[in-house]
Structures are given as structure tokens and as C-alpha cells.
Amino acid sequence: MVPEGAPVLDLACGGGRHTRLFAGAGHPVTAVDIDLSRLGDLADDPRVEPVQADLEGGEPFPLPGRTFGGVVVTNYLHRPLLEDLVAALAPGGVFIYETFAEGNEALGGRVTNPDFLLRHGELLELARGRLRVVAYEDVVLEEPKPAAVQRICAVRTR
Ligand SMILES: C[S@@+](CC[C@H](N)C(=O)[O-])C[C@H]1O[C@@H](n2cnc3c(N)ncnc32)[C@H](O)[C@@H]1O
């Protein structure tokens, strides 16, 4: 659904599995993380713009005014960034977010701090009135190990 050739933001990209996916699909990708060391060969890929930034250090969002046809965030949550991420969507841009959610603390998983767990419906609230929700789940996954997650795919309508 990401418009063909449109730039993509992979926030908290880690080892860059989604950076690689989107770059391979013909999108220039801005890959942001506090630690870019795990990007490997992607760090030198001409399709990839690596941006080293501490997203929780109290500094302004590192990509002011930039917009993307796709914003992807997985397994990362820092609530103060959520509005910046919606603002970083170009009209027609696709918001893809998946991370751990409340309930995970009861499943024996590693992520238990409520600051890092989405509240039920939280991604839907973020989308309300401005993003068209294409898919949303608030589920417990059994594989690879039990985890409570929420995930959304939504398109910026205005
Ligand atoms: C669990 S990994 C997820 C990586 C990737 N999104 C994925 O799903 O494969 C979380 C990522 O958040 C990054 N991170 C944690 N704190 C950060 C911060 N303050 N600023 C920027 N990135 C941060 C870590 O370096 C790590 O790469």
C-alpha cells in the first residue's frame, strides 16, 4: 500500500529488517536508531539514509518537516513520539506500527514496563479522525513465544 517509490521511515530500525524490505521494494528508507551498528551492509546502501538519534533524549524529533509515504515502527514505544510519527505521514502515507501491549506483563515476556506497553485501543485512538484504519489487531500471539501485541496499518487521509 505504500505509494510506489515513496520514501519510508523505519523508526528504531535495529538491525534494519524492515529497512531491507522496503529498500528492496524500491523505496528510499530513512533508518533511525540510537545504535546503527546492527545495520550492517545497509549502512552503506545508497537507498538507505541512516540517522543516529537518541529519540528519548528530550531533543526535538530528528526529522522536522520531513514526510514519508510509509512510517514503520516495530517493537518500540516512546509515547511522546506518536504525534510526530503521524505528522511525518504524507497524504496517502501508510502507518504501520506493531509493538507489545498491556497483558504482556502476565505472559512472562521480557517487556513488562507499562511505559513500553500499548494500552488497549491506543493505536486506534491515535488514528481516529485522521487515519483510515485498514487493519488492526489487539491479540496474544503464541509464537515464537507468548506475547500481547497491537498492530495497525492505517492511511493518512488528511
Ligand atoms: C526491540 S528493537 C526493534 C528493532 C526493529 N524495529 C525490529 O523490530 O527489528 C528496539 C530498537 O529501539 C532502539 N532504541 C531504544 N532506545 C532508543 C532511543 N532512545 N533512541 C533511538 N532508538 C532507540 C534500539 O537501539 C533498538 O534497535
The ligand as a Tripos MOL2 file, in Angstrom:
@<TRIPOS>MOLECULE
LIG
   27    29     1     0     0
SMALL
NO_CHARGES

@<TRIPOS>ATOM
      1 C1         13.4960   -4.3210   20.0140 C.3       1 LIG1
      2 S1         14.4550   -3.3450   18.9280 S.3       1 LIG1
      3 C2         13.3910   -3.2780   17.4890 C.3       1 LIG1
      4 C3         14.1810   -3.1470   16.2250 C.3       1 LIG1
      5 C4         13.3560   -3.2260   14.9320 C.3       1 LIG1
      6 N1         12.3350   -2.2110   14.8790 N.3       1 LIG1
      7 C5         12.7680   -4.6050   14.7570 C.2       1 LIG1
      8 O1         11.6010   -4.8000   15.0730 O.co2     1 LIG1
      9 O2         13.5050   -5.4880   14.3270 O.co2     1 LIG1
     10 C6         14.2860   -1.7120   19.6090 C.3       1 LIG1
     11 C7         15.1790   -0.6800   18.9650 C.3       1 LIG1
     12 O3         14.9510    0.5740   19.5930 O.3       1 LIG1
     13 C8         16.1720    1.2630   19.6540 C.3       1 LIG1
     14 N2         16.1290    2.2800   20.6920 N.ar      1 LIG1
     15 C9         15.9840    2.0770   22.0150 C.ar      1 LIG1
     16 N3         16.0550    3.2420   22.6710 N.ar      1 LIG1
     17 C10        16.2290    4.1920   21.7190 C.ar      1 LIG1
     18 C11        16.3860    5.6110   21.7740 C.ar      1 LIG1
     19 N4         16.3880    6.2560   22.9430 N.pl3     1 LIG1
     20 N5         16.5460    6.2770   20.6340 N.ar      1 LIG1
     21 C12        16.5630    5.6260   19.4370 C.ar      1 LIG1
     22 N6         16.4390    4.2910   19.3210 N.ar      1 LIG1
     23 C13        16.2730    3.5920   20.4560 C.ar      1 LIG1
     24 C14        17.1860    0.1630   19.9780 C.3       1 LIG1
     25 O4         18.5070    0.5610   19.6600 O.3       1 LIG1
     26 C15        16.6710   -0.9940   19.1490 C.3       1 LIG1
     27 O5         17.3020   -1.0500   17.8880 O.3       1 LIG1
@<TRIPOS>BOND
     1     1     2 1
     2     2     3 1
     3     2    10 1
     4     3     4 1
     5     4     5 1
     6     5     6 1
     7     5     7 1
     8     7     8 2
     9     7     9 1
    10    10    11 1
    11    11    12 1
    12    11    26 1
    13    12    13 1
    14    13    14 1
    15    13    24 1
    16    14    15 ar
    17    14    23 ar
    18    15    16 ar
    19    16    17 ar
    20    17    18 ar
    21    17    23 ar
    22    18    19 1
    23    18    20 ar
    24    20    21 ar
    25    21    22 ar
    26    22    23 ar
    27    24    25 1
    28    24    26 1
    29    26    27 1
@<TRIPOS>SUBSTRUCTURE
     1 LIG1         1 GROUP 0 **** ****
